[in-house]
Amino acid sequence: MRAPEFILILISMMFVFSIIRHKMGIPARSMRQMRGGPEDSQETLRLRQEVGELKERIKVLERIAVEKEDTLSRQIEQLRDQ
């Protein structure tokens, strides 16, 4: 195998692997991520806070759904007793 063929095979393999990575949803590393600048940490903190708020909202919604389910089952039982 000659050098140009080898280089062509390497480039094509890199291309195929990048397509597979993209299809699987694995992000490529950017230069900003490699630097780890202060804007990354602020963005990370903001996202963590937002995730925490969303988790709290989900807990409230789950509680509401469970309460409605309990009252509905109680109402059904009352109708059966009548």
Residue, then its C-alpha position, 0 to 999 in steps of 0.5 A: m500500500r502506497a502512502p497516498e492510498f493510506i492517507l486516503i483510507l485514513i481520511s475516509m475512516m475519519f469521515v465515516f467515524s465523524i458521521i457515526r458520532h454525529k448520528m449517535g449524538i456525541p458532540a465534538r469537542s470545541m476549542r472553547q470546551m478545551r480551554g474551560g473558560p469562565e463563560d463555561s462555568q457560568e453557563t454550567l451553573r445557570l443550566r444546573q440551576e435551571v435543571g433544579e427548578l425543573k426538577e422541583r416543578i416535576k415534583v409538584l406536577e407528580r404530586i398533583a397527578v397523584e392527588k387527582e388520582d387518589t380523589l378520583s379513586r375515592q369518588i369511584e369507591q363512593l359511587r360503588d358504595q351507593 
